[in-house]
Amino acid sequence: MKLKIAVTAVAVTTALAACGAQQPGGAAGAWPRKGKPVTLVVAFAPGAAVDAAARVVAPVLEKELGTNVEVLNKPGAGGQIGYTALAKAKADGYTIGATGSPSVVVSPLDPSRGAAYTRQSFLPLGMQVLDPMLVGVAPDSPYKDLKGLVEAVKAKPKSVTVTTTGVQTGEHFALADIRQKTGAEFAPVHFSEGAASAIAAFLGKHVGAYVGNVSDVKDLVSQGKIKVLGVMSAQRSPFLPDAPTFAEQGYQVEAATARGYSAPAGLPADVRTKIETALKKAIEDPAVVAKMKALGLATVYKSGQDYTTYWTEQETTFKQALPLVRNDQS
């Protein structure tokens, strides 16, 4: 009798252990725990497009996951502060983050940045948008078209200051590409806390031109506060149909910011599946898509696997452009 009881106890203990091993913290189908929120880290200041997108997604994500999703802004160093926080967070599903490229892709590629993370620190969960870049000037600017601006800067290098959201960010790479394709060398002014700071500087006429994303200036255009000289995309943006592309004006320059969501590497497979499924539903929710459109953001969903592939492709592209960007740093 004693032997039978002992065997039964071992069997029960083994079964319980196996069950617990399938779940983070031994709580298999119980993730997320009731009352425990998920933190969504945004590496830029409130008001930026990446922040706006995260706040649109969060309520639907809450509904799908069955727990609160709290957006936490950690701006600075061109996104590096927030990405560091995300990479160092516990991989239990209770911390995820908005990841935008090229910032999250490039920062670990350049040793001088001192990034405390690598590509392997992140697990891509899904991509949400592609946001084309542009160049804009004040309505009363002496530059009436892109050619006039480019030719003026070619004649006098670094004579026009332009915004970026930090060293080696999308805007910085776009400027390097413009220099390579047109010969025009602008003087970048880096606002590492994000687009909101860059826009404030532009509106205050502290810089000569604005380089940023379509979503950043959609409202400014309608308010007559900026004149877009060129959009860096193959076709005109549906959000700025009157703004010509660089290609239309003879300059083969294309650049865009990709924005998605990632978790710290090491996330348990079952939790990953739950978050990816919830993210897909949230990103593709008709109400979310409509709100994103109102913000000037076109939804281009990619699964975690496809986002991972896209991320890898971007690494190759940015590695090739990095030497030129380094030379363009100021």
C-alpha positions in Angstrom: 0.0 0.0 0.0 2.8 2.4 0.9 4.5 1.7 -2.4 1.4 2.4 -4.4 0.9 5.7 -2.7 4.5 6.7 -3.3 4.3 5.9 -7.0 1.0 7.8 -7.3 2.6 10.8 -5.6 5.5 10.8 -8.0 3.2 10.5 -11.0 1.2 13.5 -9.8 4.3 15.5 -9.1 5.8 14.7 -12.5 2.5 15.7 -14.3 2.4 19.0 -12.4 6.0 19.8 -13.2 5.4 19.0 -16.9 2.4 21.2 -16.9 4.3 24.1 -15.3 7.2 23.8 -17.7 4.9 24.7 -20.6 4.2 28.1 -19.1 6.1 31.2 -18.0 6.4 31.1 -14.3 4.6 27.8 -14.2 1.2 29.3 -15.1 0.4 27.8 -18.5 -2.9 28.9 -19.9 -3.1 31.5 -17.1 -1.0 34.1 -19.0 -1.7 36.9 -18.5 -2.4 36.8 -14.8 -5.5 38.5 -13.8 -4.8 42.1 -12.7 -1.2 42.1 -14.1 -0.8 44.7 -16.9 1.4 44.5 -20.0 3.7 47.5 -20.4 4.2 48.8 -23.9 7.5 50.7 -24.1 7.7 53.6 -26.6 11.2 54.8 -27.2 10.1 58.3 -28.2 8.2 61.2 -26.5 4.4 61.5 -26.5 3.1 63.1 -29.6 5.4 61.3 -32.1 3.8 59.0 -34.7 5.2 55.9 -33.1 3.6 57.0 -29.8 0.3 57.7 -31.5 0.2 54.3 -33.2 0.9 52.5 -30.0 -1.9 54.3 -28.2 -4.3 53.5 -31.0 -3.4 49.8 -30.8 -3.3 49.5 -27.0 -7.1 49.5 -26.2 -7.8 46.7 -28.7 -4.8 44.8 -27.5 -6.2 45.1 -24.0 -9.4 43.6 -25.1 -7.7 40.7 -26.9 -5.3 39.9 -24.1 -7.8 40.4 -21.3 -5.6 42.8 -19.3 -4.5 46.4 -19.2 -1.9 47.6 -21.7 0.0 50.6 -20.3 2.1 52.8 -22.7 5.3 53.9 -21.1 7.4 56.6 -22.9 11.2 56.3 -22.5 12.6 58.9 -25.0 16.2 59.9 -25.7 19.3 59.0 -27.7 17.3 58.5 -30.9 15.3 55.7 -29.3 18.3 53.9 -27.6 17.1 54.5 -24.1 13.7 52.9 -24.7 15.2 50.0 -26.7 17.7 49.4 -23.9 14.8 49.2 -21.4 13.0 46.8 -23.6 16.0 44.5 -24.2 16.7 44.3 -20.5 13.1 43.6 -19.5 12.1 40.2 -18.3 11.0 38.0 -21.2 7.7 37.0 -19.6 5.3 38.8 -21.9 4.5 41.6 -19.5 6.9 44.0 -21.3 6.8 44.6 -25.1 7.8 47.6 -27.1 7.3 49.6 -30.2 10.3 49.2 -32.5 11.0 51.5 -35.4 13.7 51.2 -38.0 16.2 52.2 -38.8 16.8 53.3 -35.2 16.4 49.9 -33.6 18.2 48.2 -36.5 21.2 50.5 -36.8 22.1 51.4 -33.2 23.7 48.1 -32.4 25.6 48.0 -35.7 27.8 51.0 -34.8 30.2 50.3 -31.9 30.5 54.0 -31.2 26.9 54.1 -30.1 27.6 51.9 -27.1 24.3 50.1 -27.4 23.6 47.7 -24.6 21.7 45.4 -26.9 22.2 43.5 -30.2 19.8 42.3 -32.9 19.5 39.0 -30.9 18.1 41.0 -27.9 14.7 41.4 -29.6 11.9 39.1 -30.8 9.9 40.8 -33.5 6.1 40.2 -33.0 4.6 42.1 -35.9 4.9 45.1 -38.1 2.2 47.8 -38.3 3.1 50.6 -40.8 5.5 51.9 -43.4 5.7 55.7 -43.2 7.5 57.5 -46.1 9.8 60.4 -45.5 9.7 63.9 -46.9 11.4 67.3 -47.0 9.4 70.4 -46.2 10.0 74.1 -45.7 8.1 77.0 -44.2 5.4 78.5 -46.5 7.4 81.8 -46.8 10.7 80.0 -47.5 12.8 81.2 -50.5 12.9 77.7 -51.7 9.8 77.1 -53.9 10.6 73.6 -55.1 12.9 70.7 -54.4 15.3 71.6 -57.3 15.7 75.1 -55.9 16.6 73.8 -52.5 18.9 71.1 -53.8 20.8 73.4 -56.1 21.2 76.0 -53.4 22.7 73.4 -51.0 25.0 72.0 -53.7 26.3 75.5 -54.3 26.9 76.1 -50.6 27.2 72.8 -48.7 25.7 72.7 -45.2 24.1 76.1 -45.7 20.6 74.7 -44.8 19.9 73.1 -41.4 17.4 70.3 -41.3 15.8 68.2 -38.6 16.4 64.5 -37.7 15.1 62.6 -34.7 18.7 61.6 -33.8 22.0 60.3 -35.1 21.6 57.3 -37.4 17.8 57.5 -37.5 15.7 57.3 -40.6 16.0 61.0 -41.3 19.8 60.9 -41.0 20.0 58.0 -43.4 17.6 59.8 -45.8 19.9 62.8 -45.8 22.9 60.7 -46.5 21.0 59.1 -49.5 20.0 62.6 -50.7 23.7 63.6 -50.6 24.7 60.5 -52.5 22.0 60.9 -55.1 22.0 64.7 -55.6 25.3 66.0 -54.3 23.5 68.3 -51.8 25.0 68.2 -48.3 22.6 69.5 -45.6 23.5 70.3 -42.0 21.5 67.9 -39.8 20.3 69.0 -36.4 19.5 66.0 -34.2 16.4 66.0 -31.9 16.8 62.7 -30.1 13.5 62.8 -28.2 11.5 62.5 -31.3 9.5 64.2 -34.0 7.6 66.4 -31.6 10.8 68.3 -30.6 11.9 68.5 -34.3 8.5 69.9 -35.3 8.7 72.5 -32.5 12.1 73.6 -33.7 10.9 73.8 -37.3 7.8 75.8 -36.4 9.9 78.1 -34.3 12.2 78.7 -37.4 15.2 77.4 -35.6 16.0 75.1 -38.6 15.8 75.8 -42.3 13.9 72.7 -43.4 12.0 69.7 -41.9 12.9 66.1 -42.8 10.5 63.6 -41.3 7.6 61.3 -42.0 4.4 61.9 -43.8 2.4 61.3 -40.6 4.4 64.0 -38.8 3.2 66.8 -41.1 -0.2 65.7 -42.4 -2.0 68.2 -40.1 0.6 70.9 -40.5 0.0 70.8 -44.3 -3.7 71.2 -43.9 -3.0 74.2 -41.5 -0.7 75.8 -44.0 2.3 75.6 -41.7 4.6 73.6 -44.0 5.2 73.3 -47.7 6.2 69.8 -48.7 8.8 69.9 -51.5 9.2 66.2 -52.0 8.1 62.8 -50.7 10.6 59.9 -50.7 8.4 57.2 -52.1 7.8 55.6 -55.5 4.3 57.0 -55.7 2.5 60.0 -54.2 1.2 59.6 -50.7 -2.5 59.2 -50.5 -2.3 61.5 -47.4 -0.5 64.3 -49.3 -1.8 63.9 -52.9 -0.6 67.3 -53.9 3.0 66.8 -52.8 5.3 65.5 -55.6 7.7 62.7 -55.1 11.5 63.0 -55.4 11.3 60.7 -58.4 8.9 63.0 -60.2 11.5 65.7 -59.9 14.4 63.7 -61.2 15.8 62.4 -57.9 15.8 58.6 -57.2 15.5 58.8 -53.5 13.2 56.5 -51.5 13.1 56.3 -47.7 10.5 55.2 -45.1 10.2 54.3 -41.4 9.0 50.8 -40.6 7.2 50.5 -37.2 6.2 47.4 -35.4 6.3 45.6 -32.0 8.8 43.4 -30.4 9.5 41.6 -27.1 12.7 40.8 -25.3 14.3 37.7 -26.7 13.6 34.5 -24.8 9.8 34.9 -24.7 8.1 31.5 -24.1 6.5 30.1 -27.3 3.0 29.9 -26.0 3.1 33.5 -24.8 4.6 34.7 -28.1 1.7 33.0 -29.9 -0.9 34.7 -27.7 0.7 38.2 -28.2 1.2 37.8 -31.9 -2.4 36.7 -32.4 -3.7 39.6 -30.3 -1.4 42.1 -32.1 -2.6 40.9 -35.6 -6.2 41.4 -34.6 -5.5 44.8 -33.1 -3.4 46.1 -36.0 -6.0 44.9 -38.6 -9.0 45.9 -36.6 -11.1 48.2 -38.9 -11.4 50.9 -36.3 -7.7 50.9 -35.7 -6.9 51.0 -39.4 -9.3 54.0 -39.8 -7.7 55.8 -36.8 -4.3 55.1 -38.3 -5.4 56.5 -41.6 -6.6 59.7 -39.9 -3.1 60.0 -38.5 -1.6 59.7 -41.9 -0.3 56.2 -41.3 -1.0 53.4 -43.8 -1.3 49.9 -42.2 1.1 47.4 -43.7 0.8 44.3 -41.5 3.6 41.7 -41.4 3.6 38.7 -39.1 6.4 38.2 -36.5 8.2 35.9 -38.9 7.9 38.3 -41.9 8.8 41.2 -39.7 12.0 39.3 -38.7 12.9 38.7 -42.4 12.3 42.4 -43.2 14.4 43.4 -40.2 17.3 41.2 -41.5 17.0 42.7 -45.0 17.2 46.2 -43.5 20.4 45.3 -41.5 22.1 44.5 -44.8 21.0 47.8 -46.4 21.9 49.9 -43.4 25.3 48.3 -43.0 26.2 49.4 -46.5 25.0 53.0 -45.9 26.5 53.3 -42.4 30.0 54.6 -43.5 28.4 57.5 -45.4 26.1 58.3 -42.4 29.1 58.4 -40.1 30.8 60.9 -42.3 27.7 63.0 -42.3 27.4 63.1 -38.5 27.7 66.5 -36.8 
